[in-house]
């Protein structure tokens, strides 16, 4: 299986078919090469590696997003925890590391986003 196909497989497993289908439907000629890059590099290489579990990778991703202030991606990756096996406690632990090593304000904001996303998830049928 090539990296793009493996990336799509992992991307669907982590983010869910509905999310990936929406993203694919919204793809344009302008961003198609970028989407292919993400699919191959992030999903087909990094996320596809069997070096660590999807749970651990999910925790690392959330911590890195929070630590670098990339908050727009946090709700998507919180939703993915339902498929990666990262628990709410795992996410809290990751954000506590962010607080100590990257700053309390970033961890605090990430935790607020996580709490709001979990509440949305619990309200969904």
C-alpha positions, 0 to 999 in steps of 0.5 A: 500500500502506498503512503497516500492510501495508508494515510487515508486509511489511518486518517479515516480510522482516527478522524472518522469517515464523516470528517474525512468525507467533508474535508475531501469534498471541500478540497479545491485545486489550490489546496489539493497538493497541500491535502495530499502532503498532509495525507502522505506525511502526517497520516501515511508516515507519522500516524501510520508508524507502529513505533507508538500507539494511536493513544500515545500519538493522540496525546502527543499531538494534543500537547504539541498543538497546545504548546505551539498555540495551534488551538484551531486543531484541538477540537478535531483531535479531541474528537479523535480521542474517541477512536484513538483510545486517549481518555479524558484523563490522558488529555488532562495529563498531556495538558498538565505537561504543557502547563509546566513546559510551555505555559499555563495560559496555553494549557488553560486555553487548550483545556477549555477547548477540550471541555467544550468539545467533550460537552458537544460530543456528549450531547450528540446522539 
